[in-house]
């Protein structure tokens, strides 16, 4: 698949647009967090993902999971792929941030604190992931949009809400919405088949490719 899309570049080739805002939608407890961690570590190390080239850079991984659990998963990922990576684990440009579940009451303070913590990273992030299960969906989307505008990075937010257009209500008119985009993993990251929809918005002057489905298999699970 050739990239014939004016002005659009990729963080993960033909999957995750670089410098844009994307919502990953799918049910809870199906393996989304493992997939996000896989993408985050591929982005931090430059390791290709299922043959898709990855543009390497610094990553901020923000999650409502405990940092200890994320660290264990990250170490398992390195064990699985250490032969494919030249970068020592301690030099990998990824920072983990533990978030409280967002609510109307704590949103402002939590978002201010997160912005300041990300600003303190050694290198500005090229990818910010918000894996915020069990939180206020509206507040999470507002936070994602704020981070996207502030840092100009690729921002990827998880969502269990099936609404297609909520994220578009946050951005000015003239921004573009990606058409239907599905990722299908037959029993890879979860115990059953995993199918997710990615909805992205891009700044004016950029066009998304036609809708398509990518089916993946034989990926080692961390």
N, C-alpha and C positions, 0 to 999 in steps of 0.2 A: 504494500500500500504506500504510494508516494504522497508526500506532503505538498499538496497543491493549494494550500490555503493561505492567502495573502496575509502577511503580518503575524501569523500564528506560529509559535514555536512550542516545543514539547519539553517538559521535564521528564516524563516517561513517554517515549515515542508512541504517538497515535493513541494514547490513553489519557494522560494527565497533562493538560495544557500549562505551559510555563507562565507564571506571573498572573494567573487568573484565579477566579473563585469557583470552587466545585463542591457540590453536595453529593455525598455517597448515601444512597437510600437503600435500606433493606431491613428486614426484621431483626430483633434482638437475638443474641445468643446463637448466631449461625457462623461465626468466625471472622467477622469484620475486623476486629482488633488485631488478629494475627495478620490479616492482609495489610492493614495500615502499617504495622510494625515492619513487615517485609518491604513495603514501598519506602518507608522512612530510612531503613538501613541500606537499601539499594541506592537511594538518593545520596546518603551520606558517604558511601564508599565508591559510588560509580559502577557498582555491579549491575550488569544487564538483568532485565526481568523478563523471563520467558522469551528471550531473544530480542526484546524491545530495548533499544539503547536508552540509557539514563544519563541525564545531565547532572553531574555531581555538584553538591554544595552543602552548606550548613543547614541543619534541620532542627526545628523546635517541635517536640512531640508533647502535646498538652493533653492530659487524660484525667478522668475521674478515678482511674485505677490507682492502686498503691504503687509507689515507685519501686518497691522491692519486687513486686510481681513483674513489672515491666523489665527490670534489670535481669531477672531470671530468664525471661523470654529472649531478651537481646543476647545474653550469653549463649543460649541454646542455638540462636541463629548463627552466631559466629562459629560455633563448633561445627555446624552443618556445612558452612560455606567457607571455612578458613582457607581452603586450597585455592579459592577463586579470588581472594582479596589480598592485596599487597599492604594495605593500611593497617597498622597495629590497632587493636581495639581501643587502647587508651588515647589514640590520636584521632579517632573517628569524630567528625564535627557534628555530633548530635547531642542535644540537651533535652532532658526530660523534666516536665513540670506537672506537679500534681494539683488538680483543680478540685475545689468543692463543687457539688452539684449546684448549678446556677438557678437562681430564683429571682423574683421581682425585688426581694429585699436585699440580696447580697450582690446583685449583678454589677453595680457601679464600682464598688470597692474591689471586687474580684477582677474585673476587667482592667482597672487601673493598675493593680498589682501585677497582672500578667504582662501588660505592655512594658512596664518597667523592668521586669525580669528578662523578657526577651531582648530588650535594648541592651542589657548587660552581657549578652552573649559575645564571645570573642569575635565572631564574624556575623554580619547580618544574615538572617536566615533566607534561604531561597525557597524553603518549604516549611509551612506551618500546618501541623495536623491538630485538629480538635476532635478528640475521641471522647465525647461527653455523653455517655449513656446515662439514663435516669435523671436527666436534667430538663429544665424548661426549654422547649424547642425554639420558641420565639427568641428568648434571650441568647441562646447559643448562636442563632443565625445573625442576630445583631452584632454579637462579638466577632463572628467570622468576618462580617463585612467591615467592621472597624479595623481589624488586624490587616485585612487586605488593603484597605485604603492607606493605613499608616505605614506599613512596611513595604508594600509593592511586591510582596512575595506570592508564590503559589499558596493558596489557603485551601485546605481540604477538610470538610466538616462531615461527620457522620450524622445520620438522621434516620429515625424509624418512622417518621411522618411521611405518609404517601402523597402529600400535596405536591403538585408539580410546580406551582408558580410562586410559592411563598418567598423563595429567595429573590425572585425578580422584583418583588414589591419593595425591596430594600435598595435597589440600585436605580440610578437615573434612567430616564427614557433614552433610547438609542443604543443601550447595551444589548448584546446578542445572547440568545439562549441556544444552547446546543440541543439538537434533536435527540430522540431516543437513543441511548447508548447503554448496552448491556454487557456485563462481564459474567461469564458462566464457568464455574469450577465444579466438575463432577466429583464430589466427595473429597476435595483437597484440603481446605482449611477447616472445615467443620466435619461432622459425622455424616452429613447428607450433602446433596448438591447445594452449592452456594451461587445465587444469582443476585446481582446488584445492579442498580441503575445509577449512572453518573450524570448529573445535571450541572452544566457549567455556564457562567456568564463571562463575556469578554468585553474589553473596552472597545469603543467605536473604531472601525477600520480593520477589524479582524473578523474572519469568517471561519466557522467550524466546518469540518468535513461532513459528508452525508452520514446518516445513521448507520451503525453497523454493530454486529455482535462479535465479541472475541471469546472463544472457548479455549480454556486452558486445562491441561492435565499434567500429571507426572512431576508436579512441583513438590520438593521436599517440604515437610511441615515442621516448623520450629515448635 
